[in-house]
Amino acid sequence: MQRILSEKAYNEACNYIPGGVNSPVRALRSVGEAPLFIAKADGTTLTDVDGNQFTDFCLSWGVFILGHNHPQVRQAVNKAIELGTSYGIPTLQETQLAKLVVEAVPSVEKVRFVSSGTEAVMSAIRVARGFTKRNIIVKFDGNYHGHADHLLVSAGSGVAQLSGSSSSGVPADFTKYTLSLPYNNVEAVKVLFEKQGNEIAAVILEPVAANMGVVIPTDEFLKTLREITTKYGALLIFDEVITGFRLGLSGAQGRFGITPDLSAFGKIIGGGFPAAAFGGRADIMDLLAPLGPVYQAGTLSGNPVAMASGIQTISLLSEPDFYTNLEVKSNVFVAELKDIIKRKDIVLNHIGSMFTLFFSDDEIRNFDDVKRSDTDRFAKFFRELLKENIYISPSAFEASFISAGHTNEQLEKVLRTIKKVINKI
Ligand SMILES: *Cc1c(COP(=O)(O)O)cnc(C)c1O
């Protein structure tokens, strides 16, 4: 496969953009590749600047549950653009999308739109602190909640500890109220709450972890978090930036039957445009300015083009059987994939239409398990698939996605290729 123009584009980009990319994983360093430069995408096919085509299982990190460039979404967006692209003044479309979100997600009584998942989580945490008048936020190792200073924390496993940031440029004091615990560890949560429960503003988590690869929560874990936060007057925040509108219209919370106080959404909700949202109980959300003392704002928040894209996307997802069909297709794929990896020291974690292959011989339940997996073997796997024109998420610690756009024939073909590649590496 020739990738001459991608290489040229990369070299050029590096002159002007740090590392040539606007978000680090795109550089493909962890899988020992140079980045692809994409010219266009349609359905499940990416076309790079050299004209190579790839079947996409990253789908802009889970955004395109309908496939790229869905004709109806494109049409809605084109129509919106005709009317101007931003006003900084309210529109009917904002209420329309807000209503769709409130109807889809029972825990959300009020919602506010922002432009990125990072912003959504950051704002949810601010309002949680404003509501509880407490400072401490509890998160979990390996869960990603965007790149706000106080959330870039990776704690050592085992004991709760005040931990430093995983990024340079973040003063230690900025993370002193962020505690990180091992995912799926009920005991660690209980111990921490016994000690400091009355100082904890909120517990935030990915209700299915996706940013360390797919890691499924145990029922006990989610149930404990709901009970213990309620007991101590702390809030429970679900970061559903990936799982929202992915695991069903009501996200992971609907699937597991747990009602968080606040939720963050992103990715799918903008249908490919920079829109995200946070929402939850009205008594908490009404603390936001202009009603209350918690400040939060955004020049392009609720942007009319992004709203049009989101409205059309969620409307299509609301059609009867959308998720059932996607799930059936995903289950067939995953069952065959499971068969292929048998006795190959590979673990497949999956739920609904999201999955990760871990090159490990042991169960993957938390970040420590994830870190024990063989990232070199994953990198090789990624590179071999790329040679075969298949683009999965380019990190051992990310989720890949199946979309409504993938056809059964396409998936069958991909499975045959994966089988060939796995036997080779
Ligand atoms: C992608 C993601 C974010 C950050 O969203 P951005 O739009 O990249 O800022 C936050 N939380 C989770 C769970 C995510 O997957």
The ligand as a MOL file (V3000), in Angstrom:
LIG
                    3D

  0  0  0     0  0            999 V3000
M  V30 BEGIN CTAB
M  V30 COUNTS 15 15 0 0 0
M  V30 BEGIN ATOM
M  V30 1 C -14.0050 11.5530 24.4280 0
M  V30 2 C -14.3160 11.5640 25.8800 0
M  V30 3 C -14.2580 12.7420 26.6540 0
M  V30 4 C -13.7290 14.0310 26.1000 0
M  V30 5 O -14.4890 14.5270 25.0580 0
M  V30 6 P -13.8300 15.5960 24.0540 0
M  V30 7 O -14.9520 15.9390 23.1460 0
M  V30 8 O -12.6980 14.8860 23.3910 0
M  V30 9 O -13.3710 16.7340 24.8740 0
M  V30 10 C -14.6790 12.6860 27.9510 0
M  V30 11 N -15.1140 11.5500 28.4960 0
M  V30 12 C -15.1780 10.4030 27.8110 0
M  V30 13 C -15.7000 9.1750 28.4600 0
M  V30 14 C -14.7570 10.3700 26.4870 0
M  V30 15 O -14.7690 9.2290 25.8090 0
M  V30 END ATOM
M  V30 BEGIN BOND
M  V30 1 1 1 2
M  V30 2 1 2 3
M  V30 3 2 2 14
M  V30 4 1 3 4
M  V30 5 2 3 10
M  V30 6 1 4 5
M  V30 7 1 5 6
M  V30 8 2 6 7
M  V30 9 1 6 8
M  V30 10 1 6 9
M  V30 11 1 10 11
M  V30 12 2 11 12
M  V30 13 1 12 13
M  V30 14 1 12 14
M  V30 15 1 14 15
M  V30 END BOND
M  V30 END CTAB
M  END
